[in-house]
Amino acid sequence: MTANELRQILKTAISAEGPGSSDFDLNPGVRPARELRPAAVLVAFAQAETGWDLILTKRSSRLKHHPGQVAFPGGKQDEGDVDLAATALREAREEIGLPSEGVEILGELGAHETVTGFDVTPVVGLFSGTFVPVPEPGEVDEVFRVPYTHIANPAQFQVQSRRWRGQQRHYYTVPYGPYYIWGATARILRGLSDRLQA
């Protein structure tokens, strides 16, 4: 698939109508009323030898929140960020050393409400050029890639559950090799996958 072909596919998916998502989509009875804080993540695709890959991170096992979990590069919006795309690019540069000038922003998906109180905007982009990941010590343990064809296929997604704070909670997963991708990251990817099929 060429860059132009993927660009058009992603732009079509981004423009498809549909609501945002939330950690409560599969657990609607437990959603609290609260004020959400703005944040953004970068859903970046980079060319590989056999196609296109999504860039993901494995969070540091030493972090207080979500240690060891798979996540997009991203974080909360700072006062100096002109918009949420700037937030996503800054965080990707800080967390994994991704050069902002190599990212072509294609658009944004609907915001995702997290259980931790963030209103997360997924910013979709194409990365061109060479990239040697530089994980930020203490925040990122690993940077890895997942093929576009894996996350574009709804059959790769599952709904699983576990008990949390005395209640059974359901969540999406999209495992890939040794990586257990679940929670907000998997839910955002499932939303993108659904749009790609529309």
HUFEN-V526118 format. One record per residue. NEAR is the number of other C-alpha atoms within 10 Angstrom. Layout:
BEGIN
<<NEAR> <NEAR>>
END
This chain:
BEGIN
<<10> <9> <16> <9> <10> <16> <18> <12> <13> <20> <17> <13> <20> <20> <12> <15> <11> <12> <11> <17> <20> <23> <24> <19> <16> <15> <14> <10> <8> <13> <14> <10> <7> <7> <9> <13> <14> <18> <23> <29> <26> <31> <27> <26> <25> <21> <19> <11> <6> <8> <14> <22> <22> <23> <23> <22> <23> <23> <25> <21> <15> <13> <13> <7> <11> <14> <15> <17> <20> <25> <23> <25> <27> <26> <21> <19> <21> <14> <8> <8> <14> <10> <12> <23> <24> <19> <26> <29> <26> <24> <23> <25> <19> <17> <24> <25> <16> <24> <19> <16> <10> <14> <19> <15> <19> <17> <15> <20> <25> <20> <20> <24> <23> <18> <15> <11> <15> <19> <22> <28> <27> <28> <25> <23> <24> <22> <23> <15> <10> <11> <13> <10> <16> <15> <22> <17> <11> <12> <19> <24> <19> <18> <20> <13> <15> <17> <18> <18> <13> <17> <22> <19> <15> <17> <10> <15> <21> <14> <12> <12> <12> <11> <9> <9> <7> <7> <10> <10> <16> <18> <19> <23> <22> <23> <17> <14> <7> <6> <13> <14> <22> <22> <21> <24> <22> <23> <24> <26> <22> <23> <20> <23> <22> <16> <20> <19> <10> <9>>
END
